[in-house]
Amino acid sequence: MAKRGGFPGGGMPGNMNNLMKQAQRMQRQMEESQKELETKEFTAKAGGGAVEVTVTGKKEVTRVKLTEEVVDPDDIEMLEDLVVAAVNEAIRMAEEANAEVMNKMTGGLGGGFPF
């Protein structure tokens, strides 16, 4: 009686087994890199350093620092714009660092397959 299945002996061929082990190793490395990235901080400034914002790799704002000169009760809008600019730049820095980690792990595949 013929055995069902595509592989003699019922197991995965050696190459497939090695590929699975490599995929698991890569997944662990990606998880470790992601955890490490989440602990890093990214600081951006706006208005020549008048506003400084720090975010984590998880894109959470942890600190906003303002100089006295930028706090003008008659021009709140400018301060708001500077805070937004600094936050957006810090988030962009965190995203860029994340993309670098992913590129390193995927070998430049862009995190997906071309099909």
GIWO-V53927 format. One record per helix or strand of 3 or more residues. SS is the DSSP state (~ for helix, > for strand). FROM is the first residue (numbers start at 1). TO is the last residue. If there is no record, write none. Layout:
SS & FROM & TO
SS & FROM & TO
This chain:
~ & 8 & 10
~ & 14 & 39
> & 41 & 46
> & 51 & 56
> & 61 & 66
~ & 68 & 70
~ & 76 & 106
